[in-house]
Amino acid sequence: MRTLKYAILGMIHQKPMTGYDLMQEFESTLNEFWSANHSQIYPELKKLTKEGSITYILQQSDKGPDSKLYSLTEAGEKDFLEWLNDDEDIIKTPKDPFRLRVFFSKSMNEEDRLDLFMDHRLKHRKRLKHLQKQLKKFTHVPTKEEEVFGDYLVLMSAIMREESTIAWIEKCIELLKE
């Protein structure tokens, strides 16, 4: 399955976008749970255009070459909504190098082992602080009818994930210090 395809269709479903607009969304709104870079997005836009899922109009630009403003076709909207409503199996746990290191950490000396956890806790605290800043863009808890409701739910999930990870790391540190 080309999941990037559906991420792009979903973003364009919300409103017509240029390739640059899509890049901005991947770097801001979606970056906590999905990533894509320039070299992935633009080829996917070409495929989606060729498949008839999206179309574009050229927009004149004062700052450089014309840009393509993409919108969904009827076929693209149908495909996106079918994917959105499709039942999906739970994905395998993603690979996590830190947890792999923890699994084998008995091979480390005590000080290095403790440093491993302390360093990782610091990184997760920084990430949590960043996410909490992102939460401030919401002046209220969005209603389920608002377009930003999904964004809020995913951000809430990311915050809870970081809080849970920090709590686990702190428990590990406590056990190491016993």
C-alpha positions as CSV (number, residue, x, y, z in Angstrom):
1,M,0.0,0.0,0.0
2,R,1.3,3.5,-0.9
3,T,0.4,5.2,2.4
4,L,2.1,8.4,1.3
5,K,-0.5,8.5,-1.5
6,Y,-3.3,8.7,1.1
7,A,-1.5,11.2,3.2
8,I,-1.2,13.5,0.2
9,L,-4.8,12.8,-0.9
10,G,-6.0,13.6,2.6
11,M,-4.1,16.9,2.8
12,I,-5.5,17.9,-0.6
13,H,-8.9,16.7,0.4
14,Q,-8.8,19.4,3.2
15,K,-8.0,22.1,0.6
16,P,-6.2,22.5,-2.7
17,M,-2.4,22.7,-2.1
18,T,0.9,23.2,-4.0
19,G,3.8,20.8,-3.6
20,Y,5.4,23.4,-1.4
21,D,2.3,23.6,0.8
22,L,2.4,19.8,1.2
23,M,6.1,20.0,2.2
24,Q,5.2,22.6,4.9
25,E,2.4,20.3,6.3
26,F,4.7,17.3,6.5
27,E,7.3,19.4,8.3
28,S,4.8,20.9,10.8
29,T,1.4,19.3,11.3
30,L,2.2,15.7,10.2
31,N,5.8,15.4,11.5
32,E,4.9,13.8,14.8
33,F,3.6,10.7,13.1
34,W,4.4,10.7,9.4
35,S,7.4,12.0,7.5
36,A,8.0,12.5,3.8
37,N,10.6,14.6,2.0
38,H,10.8,16.5,-1.3
39,S,12.2,13.5,-3.2
40,Q,9.1,11.4,-2.2
41,I,6.3,14.0,-2.4
42,Y,6.9,15.3,-5.9
43,P,7.1,11.8,-7.6
44,E,4.0,10.8,-5.8
45,L,2.2,13.9,-7.0
46,K,3.2,12.9,-10.6
47,K,1.9,9.4,-10.1
48,L,-1.4,10.7,-8.6
49,T,-1.8,13.1,-11.5
50,K,-1.1,10.3,-14.0
51,E,-3.6,7.9,-12.2
52,G,-6.3,10.6,-12.4
53,S,-6.6,11.0,-8.6
54,I,-5.6,14.7,-8.6
55,T,-5.5,17.5,-11.1
56,Y,-3.8,20.9,-11.0
57,I,-3.9,24.4,-12.3
58,L,-0.9,26.6,-12.8
59,Q,-0.6,29.5,-10.4
60,Q,1.6,32.5,-11.4
61,S,4.2,33.4,-8.9
62,D,6.0,36.7,-8.5
63,K,9.0,35.0,-6.8
64,G,9.9,32.3,-9.3
65,P,8.4,29.7,-11.6
66,D,4.7,29.0,-11.7
67,S,3.5,26.5,-9.1
68,K,0.9,23.7,-9.5
69,L,-2.1,24.0,-7.2
70,Y,-3.4,20.4,-6.8
71,S,-7.0,19.4,-6.1
72,L,-8.8,16.1,-5.9
73,T,-10.7,14.6,-8.8
74,E,-13.9,12.7,-8.1
75,A,-11.9,9.4,-8.5
76,G,-9.2,10.7,-6.0
77,E,-11.8,11.6,-3.4
78,K,-13.6,8.2,-3.8
79,D,-10.2,6.4,-3.4
80,F,-9.3,8.5,-0.4
81,L,-12.6,8.0,1.4
82,E,-12.6,4.2,0.7
83,W,-9.1,4.0,2.2
84,L,-10.1,6.2,5.2
85,N,-13.0,3.8,6.0
86,D,-11.1,0.6,5.3
87,D,-10.4,-1.7,8.3
88,E,-6.7,-2.1,8.9
89,D,-4.7,-4.6,11.0
90,I,-2.6,-3.1,13.8
91,I,1.0,-2.5,12.6
92,K,4.0,-4.3,14.0
93,T,5.8,-2.4,16.7
94,P,8.3,-0.1,15.0
95,K,12.0,-0.8,15.4
96,D,13.4,1.1,18.3
97,P,17.2,1.2,18.6
98,F,17.0,2.6,22.1
99,R,14.9,-0.3,23.4
100,L,17.2,-2.8,21.6
101,R,20.2,-1.2,23.5
102,V,18.2,-1.4,26.7
103,F,17.5,-5.1,26.1
104,F,21.3,-5.7,25.9
105,S,22.3,-3.1,28.4
106,K,23.4,-5.7,30.9
107,S,26.7,-5.8,28.9
108,M,27.4,-2.1,29.9
109,N,29.0,-1.0,33.1
110,E,26.6,0.5,35.6
111,E,27.6,4.1,35.1
112,D,27.2,3.9,31.3
113,R,23.9,2.1,31.6
114,L,22.5,4.8,33.9
115,D,23.8,7.5,31.5
116,L,22.0,5.8,28.7
117,F,18.7,6.3,30.4
118,M,19.5,9.8,31.8
119,D,20.4,11.0,28.3
120,H,17.3,9.4,26.7
121,R,15.0,10.9,29.4
122,L,16.5,14.4,28.6
123,K,15.7,13.9,24.9
124,H,12.1,12.9,25.6
125,R,11.6,15.8,28.0
126,K,12.8,18.2,25.2
127,R,10.4,16.5,22.8
128,L,7.6,16.8,25.3
129,K,8.2,20.4,25.8
130,H,8.1,21.0,22.1
131,L,4.8,19.2,21.8
132,Q,3.3,21.1,24.7
133,K,4.3,24.3,22.8
134,Q,2.5,23.0,19.7
135,L,-0.6,22.5,21.9
136,K,-0.7,26.2,22.6
137,K,-1.8,26.9,19.0
138,F,-5.2,25.6,20.1
139,T,-7.1,28.3,21.9
140,H,-9.7,25.6,22.9
141,V,-10.3,21.9,22.6
142,P,-11.7,21.6,19.0
143,T,-15.1,20.1,18.5
144,K,-15.3,17.0,16.4
145,E,-16.8,19.1,13.6
146,E,-13.8,21.4,13.3
147,E,-11.1,20.6,10.7
148,V,-8.3,20.7,13.3
149,F,-9.9,18.1,15.5
150,G,-7.8,15.3,14.0
151,D,-4.7,17.4,14.4
152,Y,-5.5,17.9,18.1
153,L,-6.2,14.2,18.7
154,V,-2.8,13.2,17.1
155,L,-1.0,15.9,19.1
156,M,-2.6,14.7,22.3
157,S,-1.5,11.2,21.4
158,A,2.1,12.4,20.9
159,I,2.1,14.2,24.2
160,M,0.7,11.1,26.0
161,R,3.3,8.9,24.3
162,E,6.2,11.1,25.5
163,E,4.8,11.3,29.0
164,S,4.5,7.5,29.1
165,T,8.0,7.0,27.8
166,I,9.4,9.4,30.3
167,A,7.5,7.6,33.1
168,W,9.0,4.2,31.9
169,I,12.5,5.6,31.7
170,E,12.2,7.1,35.2
171,K,11.1,3.7,36.5
172,C,14.1,2.1,34.8
173,I,16.4,4.7,36.4
174,E,14.8,3.9,39.8
175,L,15.4,0.2,39.3
176,L,19.0,0.7,38.2
177,K,19.7,2.8,41.3
178,E,18.4,0.1,43.7
